[in-house]
């Protein structure tokens, strides 16, 4: 049995060295998403990337970086995502760091066994 609904995919771009109260910011965001009852959230560590400062971060052995890119993907209804974005903005503000968020409408399909 499957359930389909229109939702939002929220992507948050940050660095793995971004910290919020001694905890990695990506971890804090995932925990907060769970507390807010968000349908799902996953953090991915990138192997290479750059941000607005154009500094390249890479996992190559010759250029070890302590600030690899992290992307968090969060999926839920439009209303829940809009409400949760406020929390994310507050976390970035408290962490005194920069980031980027993108939102796109998606069709979500929940697959369940009978």
ABEGO torsion letter per residue (X at the ends): XBBBBBBBBBBBBBBAABBBGGBBAAAAAAAAAAAAGBABBBBBBBABEBBAAGBBBBABAABBBABBBBBBBBBBBAAAAAAAAAAAAAAAAAAGBBBBBBBBBBBBBBBBBX
